[in-house]
Amino acid sequence: MRAVITVIGKDSKGIIAKVSGACYEYGANIIDITQSVLREYFAMIMLAECDSLSVPFTEFARALSALGEQNALDIRTMHEDVFQSMHRI
């Protein structure tokens, strides 16, 4: 199962390291990543393989959201199938 992880907020040092570190900590494998800085704003989308998570998916998503709150970022994690359904015409 794969997840789409989005991260948005003011740019600061270490955002990618913090989010990828949390993915590693919970057993998610980052498959693809794209990030951009638009003036002072940071935006990132990650695709992560979540078959080997050490916790249930909902707990993983909550942990990333909490990480975002601690760092003034909006981090959202959703199952890839849900993401695709939301963006299907």
Wavefront OBJ file of the C-alpha trace (Angstrom):
o trace
v 0.000 0.000 0.000
v 1.293 3.448 -0.852
v 0.597 6.847 0.669
v 0.748 10.395 -0.651
v 2.293 12.781 1.878
v 2.003 16.532 1.339
v 3.935 19.148 3.283
v 3.279 22.890 3.050
v 4.542 25.784 5.146
v 7.114 28.525 5.562
v 10.522 27.366 4.383
v 13.090 26.480 7.032
v 16.138 24.266 7.296
v 15.616 20.554 7.855
v 12.033 20.049 6.679
v 12.897 17.190 4.329
v 15.164 15.618 6.954
v 12.436 15.751 9.628
v 9.721 14.259 7.430
v 11.934 11.596 5.870
v 13.315 10.766 9.319
v 9.783 10.194 10.607
v 9.050 7.983 7.598
v 12.158 5.945 8.380
v 11.257 5.750 12.077
v 7.829 4.256 11.291
v 9.041 1.962 8.493
v 7.761 3.844 5.439
v 9.945 3.771 2.333
v 10.012 6.944 0.232
v 9.565 5.999 -3.418
v 9.416 9.441 -4.988
v 9.676 13.015 -3.789
v 9.306 16.448 -5.286
v 9.747 19.726 -3.491
v 9.774 23.376 -4.327
v 10.381 26.660 -2.586
v 8.213 29.544 -3.793
v 9.752 32.648 -2.261
v 9.489 31.879 1.456
v 7.014 28.971 1.113
v 7.934 25.289 1.008
v 5.823 22.655 -0.776
v 6.570 18.935 -1.006
v 4.786 15.820 -2.215
v 6.123 12.383 -1.337
v 5.000 8.932 -2.416
v 5.812 6.339 0.245
v 5.494 2.551 0.409
v 3.749 1.717 3.686
v 3.547 -2.088 3.690
v 6.171 -2.364 6.451
v 4.885 0.272 8.881
v 5.622 -0.475 12.524
v 2.261 1.060 13.538
v -1.217 1.176 11.958
v -1.527 3.585 9.031
v -3.816 5.957 10.955
v -1.232 6.271 13.731
v 1.486 6.976 11.146
v -0.679 9.699 9.577
v -1.382 11.223 13.015
v 2.331 11.201 13.889
v 3.220 13.071 10.696
v 0.423 15.564 11.325
v 1.755 16.124 14.861
v 5.249 16.614 13.442
v 3.780 19.285 11.187
v 2.096 21.050 14.093
v 5.376 21.063 16.036
v 7.139 22.692 13.075
v 4.424 25.081 11.822
v 3.785 22.898 8.752
v 0.663 21.354 7.276
v 1.467 17.646 6.769
v -1.264 15.438 5.339
v -0.988 11.721 4.678
v -3.533 9.763 2.678
v -3.803 6.366 1.081
v -2.859 6.564 -2.596
v -6.226 5.090 -3.687
v -8.110 7.837 -1.812
v -5.845 10.501 -3.345
v -6.431 9.134 -6.860
v -10.206 8.929 -6.322
v -10.294 12.541 -5.147
v -8.508 13.720 -8.295
v -10.282 11.601 -10.865
v -12.568 13.420 -13.298
l 1 2 3 4 5 6 7 8 9 10 11 12 13 14 15 16 17 18 19 20 21 22 23 24 25 26 27 28 29 30 31 32 33 34 35 36 37 38 39 40 41 42 43 44 45 46 47 48 49 50 51 52 53 54 55 56 57 58 59 60 61 62 63 64 65 66 67 68 69 70 71 72 73 74 75 76 77 78 79 80 81 82 83 84 85 86 87 88 89
